[in-house]
Amino acid sequence: MLEEQQRAEARPPAPDWLLEAGLNRDAPAVYVHAGDCWYAGKRSRGVDRAVALRALAEGVTACSHCRPDSELGFLEG
């Protein structure tokens, strides 16, 4: 039990924002998610607030389930 607790404590914290990549390595990002979004795919990686905002500004789609654009205060146009 102590070993499990140590592993949990050693784990890095969950990211605040996720960027989900396209189907292949060279494809652009397809979604921005909140860090705890249940809909984020396996191709997601943690990013900071500035990267998430830049992705939204460049036209990457905000996840319709977790609405990171609202959480980030991003207003289009």
N, C-alpha and C positions, 0 to 999 in steps of 0.2 A: 504494500500500500504506500509506503514511504517513497518508493521508486516512482510510482505513478504521479505522486504529488510533485516530486522534483522535476519530472518531465513537463508537467503542466506549467510549473513556474518558470521553466527555462524557455518555453515557447514564446516567440515574439508576439506582441499584441496584434490583434486583428487590424487590418488597414481601415481607414475611414472611408476610402473611395476605391472602386475597382474599375479597371478598363478591360473590357472583354474584346479579345482579338478575333479577327475573322477566321475562316476555315483553314487557311494556310499561313505559313510563317510570314509571307510578304504582304498579306492582306491588311488593309487598314483596320483600326478598331471599329467595332460595330455598335457597342453599347457602353454607356457609363452607368455604374451602379453605386449605391451606397454600400459601405463595407459589410453590412450584415444582411444584404439582400439574398433571399432564398432563391431567386431566379437567376443569379449569376452563374455562368457556365464554367466549365473546367479550364477554359482558355483565358480566365481572368487573372489579372495581376494587380497588386496593390499599388496605388499611386497617391501622391499628395494632393491637397486642395487645388494648387495652382495648375497641375497637370489635368485634373478633372475639369476645371473651368475652361482651360484652353481647348480641350477636346470638344466640349459642348459648343464653344465659340466657333470651332472649325467644322461644325456640322455633325459630330458624332451624336447618335440618338440617345436620349436619356431613357433609361428603363421606365416603362409605364407602371411597373409594380412598386418600385421603391422611390420613384420621383426624385433623383438626386439633384435635378435642376432646381426644384423648390427648396430643398435643404441647403443648397449652395447659394440661393438667392440669385440665380441666373435668370435674366429676363431677355428673351430674344428680341432682336431688332432695336 
